[in-house]
Amino acid sequence: MSLRKPALDPSTIWVSSRIRGLTPHAQRLILAHELAHTVQLRRRGCASEAELEREAWAAARSALRGNAFRIEGAAKRPLFAKGIIAMDDNLNPRALTHYTNFKCERLLAAGAVEVTTSKVLPTASRSLETVLDEMIASFPGTSDKSFVLCAHGHPDGLTMPVVLGSGFAANTQTLELLMQPNASSLKLQGKPGVAAPTAAQLGALIAKMNAVRALGIVYVEFRGCAIGAQTKSLEVMREFLGCTSVSAPDVKSSWAVVRPNLLSSANFGIWAQKTAGVQVTTTAKGRCGLVVNWATHGVQFATESNDAVPLWLKENFFRSPPFSGAPVFEPWMSSFGLHGLHVTPIALPMNPSYAAHLKRVILTPSGLVRM
């Protein structure tokens, strides 16, 4: 659920088909919440994301009780987010290139959260603690509280250590341990040859967890991992961060850099016929073909016309500001970032198949909703 999407504008909402799997009460609550956002958008203002979310839920609860509710909040812009890129040094620059070219990341429906700034955490300083430090440091002067976190992971959580030098990964089991009331007094026993966090490190980490919870973060979007494959992992991560909503794909996602190769129509046809796994898209300005090897993060991209490239990009990626109605080829399009899911055919951010692989847990006034 988002301020801009499914609430697209003052008169339109889009809702994922997964809402049909929720209870009737949860369906009505979510629809009322999104309808409240359309009223806020109609009012055209700049209230903070957290304020608008609280008001939308209050309006939804009131509507379900059959009571009137006066909406005072006003909104005119998309959700803004901080992008934290915490992977290996090979992928960091590829992801940064993507978020430089395409500042928006997809939410569960067709909408996007705008990544206003991106911060890379190098391998040598990457841990859950440094991620929390970055989240805490990101908020002065910022009213919109959302994050896109790009990190290595799997269905059981993140693979990064909880603190630098620790053999304990920031996975579901470790996060559940850290949320225990007596966590700061626990004495962890590391595996042979693997250091466990010290009591002082545990205390500092728990303090930072509580500091992040106090920030009132709304949306956290995980990318580069498959945490969404297990709902429990999303639930634990949401509780640990104290945020309203956590989303992640149920398959791996990754990044690459694309350098279009201009071919004649005849040579494009030969290349497409001989290249295994190529995905060909026909635009009004010619054909584009894409092949991605996620093992090497290598891309083959061919086109019959440079003018076809911006049309292909507009069909597959979000931008902020959006692509124009008739986008033209710009110099940066000769080398742009690509983000997609490890599925065949590849799912790119604006494709329906991309949204189908995003899973979310969201805390509503009536409890946790899983989508």
C-alpha positions in Angstrom: 0.0 0.0 0.0 1.3 3.4 -0.8 0.3 7.1 -0.8 0.6 7.4 -4.6 -0.1 3.8 -5.6 -2.6 2.1 -5.3 -3.9 5.6 -4.7 -2.8 6.9 -8.1 -4.4 10.3 -8.1 -7.4 12.1 -6.7 -9.9 9.7 -8.5 -8.1 6.4 -9.0 -6.8 3.5 -6.9 -5.1 0.3 -8.0 -5.1 -2.7 -5.7 -3.2 -6.0 -6.1 -5.4 -9.0 -7.0 -4.0 -10.6 -3.8 -6.5 -8.6 -1.9 -9.0 -11.3 -2.8 -7.2 -13.7 -0.5 -7.7 -11.4 2.6 -10.7 -11.5 5.0 -13.6 -9.3 4.0 -12.8 -7.0 6.9 -9.2 -6.6 5.8 -10.3 -5.9 2.2 -12.7 -3.2 3.3 -10.1 -1.7 5.6 -7.4 -1.5 2.9 -9.8 -0.1 0.3 -11.0 2.6 2.7 -7.4 3.4 3.5 -6.5 3.9 -0.1 -9.7 6.0 -0.8 -8.6 8.3 2.1 -5.3 8.8 0.2 -7.2 10.0 -2.9 -8.9 12.7 -0.8 -5.5 13.7 0.6 -4.1 13.9 -3.0 -7.1 16.1 -4.0 -6.2 18.6 -1.3 -2.7 19.2 -2.7 -0.3 19.8 0.1 2.9 18.5 1.7 2.0 16.8 4.9 4.6 14.1 6.0 4.2 10.5 5.0 3.8 9.3 8.5 1.0 11.9 9.2 -0.8 10.9 6.0 -0.6 7.2 6.8 -1.9 7.7 10.3 -4.8 9.8 9.1 -5.7 7.3 6.3 -5.9 4.4 8.8 -8.0 6.5 11.2 -10.3 7.4 8.4 -10.6 3.7 7.3 -11.4 2.6 10.8 -14.0 5.3 11.1 -15.6 4.4 7.8 -15.9 0.7 8.7 -17.7 1.7 11.9 -20.1 3.8 9.8 -18.9 7.1 11.2 -18.0 10.3 9.4 -14.3 11.4 9.4 -12.9 14.8 8.3 -9.7 14.4 6.3 -7.3 17.3 6.9 -4.1 15.9 5.4 -2.9 17.0 2.0 -0.4 15.4 -0.4 1.0 16.2 -3.8 4.2 14.1 -4.3 5.3 10.5 -4.4 6.8 8.6 -1.5 10.5 9.6 -1.0 13.0 7.0 0.1 16.6 6.6 1.1 18.5 3.9 -0.8 21.0 1.9 1.1 23.2 -0.4 -1.1 25.0 -3.0 1.0 26.3 -5.8 -1.2 29.7 -6.8 -2.5 32.0 -4.4 -4.3 31.1 -6.0 -7.6 27.4 -5.2 -7.4 27.5 -1.9 -5.5 28.4 0.2 -8.6 25.9 -1.6 -10.8 23.1 -0.9 -8.3 24.2 2.7 -7.9 24.1 3.2 -11.6 20.5 1.8 -11.7 19.3 4.2 -9.0 21.0 7.1 -10.7 19.2 6.4 -13.9 15.9 5.2 -12.5 15.2 6.8 -9.1 12.0 4.9 -8.5 11.6 1.4 -7.1 8.4 -0.5 -7.6 5.9 -1.1 -4.7 3.6 -4.1 -4.6 1.1 -2.7 -7.1 2.1 -0.7 -10.1 3.4 2.2 -8.1 6.8 3.4 -7.1 8.8 4.9 -4.2 11.3 7.5 -5.3 14.9 6.9 -4.2 16.1 10.5 -3.5 19.6 9.6 -2.4 21.7 6.3 -2.5 24.4 5.4 0.0 26.8 2.5 -0.7 28.1 0.6 2.3 31.4 -1.1 1.2 32.0 -4.7 1.9 34.5 -3.9 4.6 32.0 -1.9 6.7 28.8 -3.9 5.9 26.7 -5.2 8.8 23.2 -4.8 10.3 24.6 -2.4 12.8 26.0 -0.1 10.0 22.7 -0.3 8.2 20.9 0.8 11.3 23.4 3.6 11.7 22.6 4.8 8.2 18.9 4.7 8.8 19.2 6.7 12.0 21.5 9.3 10.3 19.1 9.7 7.3 16.3 11.3 9.1 17.3 14.8 10.2 15.2 17.2 8.1 13.4 14.4 6.4 9.7 13.9 6.8 9.2 10.9 4.5 10.3 7.8 6.2 10.9 5.0 3.7 13.9 2.9 2.7 15.0 0.7 -0.2 17.6 -1.7 1.2 19.7 -3.6 -1.4 21.5 -6.5 0.2 22.4 -10.1 -0.1 20.0 -12.5 1.5 17.9 -15.6 1.2 14.4 -16.8 2.4 15.7 -16.8 6.0 16.9 -13.3 6.0 20.0 -11.2 5.3 23.5 -12.8 5.0 25.4 -9.8 6.4 26.7 -10.1 10.0 24.8 -8.4 12.8 28.0 -6.5 13.8 31.4 -6.3 12.0 33.5 -9.4 12.6 30.6 -11.5 14.0 29.7 -14.9 12.6 26.1 -14.3 13.4 24.1 -13.4 10.3 21.3 -10.9 10.4 18.8 -13.7 9.7 15.4 -14.4 11.2 16.7 -16.5 14.0 19.2 -13.9 15.2 16.7 -11.0 14.9 14.2 -13.0 17.0 17.0 -13.5 19.6 17.8 -9.7 19.6 14.1 -8.9 20.3 13.9 -11.0 23.5 13.5 -8.8 26.6 16.8 -10.2 28.1 18.7 -10.1 24.9 21.4 -7.7 26.2 22.3 -10.1 29.0 22.6 -13.2 26.8 25.9 -14.8 26.3 26.1 -16.1 22.8 28.2 -19.0 21.9 29.8 -18.8 18.5 30.6 -21.8 16.3 34.2 -23.0 16.4 36.3 -20.3 14.8 33.4 -17.9 14.6 33.3 -14.9 16.9 30.0 -14.1 18.8 29.0 -10.5 19.5 30.2 -9.3 22.9 27.8 -8.1 25.6 28.8 -4.5 24.8 28.1 -5.1 21.1 24.7 -6.7 21.8 23.8 -3.8 24.0 24.7 -1.2 21.4 22.9 -3.1 18.7 19.7 -3.4 20.7 19.9 0.4 21.5 20.1 1.1 17.8 17.2 -1.2 17.1 15.1 0.7 19.5 16.3 4.0 18.0 15.2 2.9 14.6 11.8 1.7 15.9 11.3 5.2 17.4 11.7 6.8 14.0 8.3 5.5 12.9 9.5 4.2 9.5 6.6 3.4 7.1 7.9 1.4 4.1 11.0 -0.7 3.8 11.6 -2.3 0.4 14.2 -5.1 0.3 15.9 -5.8 -3.0 18.7 -8.2 -4.0 17.4 -11.0 -1.8 14.6 -13.5 -1.6 13.4 -12.8 1.9 9.8 -12.6 0.5 9.9 -16.4 -0.1 9.1 -16.8 3.6 6.4 -14.7 5.2 7.8 -15.2 8.7 11.1 -13.5 7.6 9.2 -10.5 6.5 7.2 -10.4 9.7 10.3 -10.6 11.9 12.1 -7.9 9.9 9.0 -5.6 10.2 8.9 -6.2 13.9 12.6 -5.6 14.3 12.6 -2.3 12.4 9.2 -1.2 13.9 8.0 -0.1 10.5 4.5 -0.3 9.1 5.3 -2.4 6.0 8.1 -4.6 4.7 8.2 -5.9 1.1 10.7 -8.2 -0.6 10.8 -10.4 -3.7 10.3 -14.1 -3.3 13.1 -14.7 -5.8 16.5 -13.1 -6.1 16.8 -9.7 -7.8 20.0 -8.1 -9.1 21.7 -5.4 -11.2 23.7 -5.0 -14.3 24.9 -2.3 -16.7 23.5 -2.2 -20.3 25.4 -0.8 -23.3 23.1 -0.9 -26.3 24.6 -2.3 -29.5 23.1 -0.7 -32.7 22.5 -3.2 -35.4 21.0 -3.1 -38.9 17.6 -4.8 -39.2 19.2 -7.7 -41.0 21.9 -8.2 -38.4 19.4 -7.8 -35.6 17.4 -10.6 -37.0 20.4 -12.9 -37.3 21.5 -12.0 -33.8 18.1 -12.6 -32.3 17.8 -16.0 -34.1 21.2 -17.2 -32.9 21.1 -15.9 -29.4 19.6 -18.2 -26.8 17.1 -16.7 -24.4 16.8 -13.3 -26.1 13.7 -11.3 -25.3 12.7 -9.2 -28.3 10.4 -6.1 -27.9 9.0 -4.3 -30.9 8.6 -0.6 -30.5 7.3 2.1 -32.8 11.0 3.0 -33.6 12.3 -0.6 -34.1 13.1 -3.7 -32.2 15.2 -4.2 -29.0 16.6 -7.4 -27.7 17.8 -8.3 -24.2 19.7 -11.3 -22.8 20.9 -11.3 -19.2 23.4 -13.7 -17.6 22.9 -13.3 -13.8 25.9 -15.5 -13.0 28.2 -12.9 -14.5 25.8 -9.9 -14.3 26.5 -9.5 -18.0 24.0 -8.2 -20.5 23.6 -8.4 -24.3 21.3 -5.6 -25.6 20.8 -4.9 -29.3 18.6 -2.4 -31.0 17.7 -1.5 -34.6 17.5 2.2 -33.7 18.7 4.4 -30.9 15.3 5.9 -30.9 13.8 2.6 -29.9 15.9 2.5 -26.6 13.9 5.2 -24.7 10.7 3.6 -25.8 11.9 0.3 -24.4 13.1 2.0 -21.2 9.7 3.7 -20.7 7.9 0.4 -21.0 10.1 -1.4 -18.4 11.4 1.2 -15.8 10.1 3.9 -13.6 11.7 7.3 -13.7 11.4 10.5 -11.7 10.4 12.8 -13.3 8.6 10.3 -15.6 9.6 9.7 -19.2 7.9 12.1 -21.6 5.1 10.9 -23.8 7.5 10.6 -26.7 10.9 10.1 -25.0 14.0 10.8 -27.0 17.5 9.2 -26.9 19.7 10.9 -24.3 23.5 10.4 -23.9 23.1 8.4 -20.6 21.1 5.8 -22.4 24.3 4.6 -24.0 25.2 3.0 -20.6 22.4 2.6 -18.1 21.6 0.5 -15.0 19.3 -2.5 -15.1 17.5 -4.1 -12.2 15.4 -7.3 -12.6 14.4 -10.6 -11.1 16.1 -13.9 -11.6 13.2 -15.5 -13.5 12.8 -16.6 -17.1 11.8 -14.4 -18.9 13.4 -11.7 -16.9 11.0 -9.5 -14.9 11.8 -5.8 -15.0 10.3 -3.3 -12.6 7.3 -2.2 -14.6 6.4 -5.7 -15.8 3.3 -7.3 -14.1 5.5 -10.4 -13.4 7.8 -8.3 -11.2 4.9 -7.2 -9.0 3.7 -10.8 -8.8 6.9 -11.8 -7.1 6.8 -9.0 -4.5 5.5 -10.1 -1.1 4.5 -7.8 1.7 3.5 -7.7 5.3 1.7 -4.6 6.5 0.6 -3.6 10.0 -2.9 -2.3 10.0 -5.1 -1.2 12.9 -6.8 -4.6 12.7 -3.6 -6.6 12.7 -1.0 -7.9 10.3 -2.0 -8.3 6.7 0.1 -10.6 4.4 0.1 -10.0 0.6 
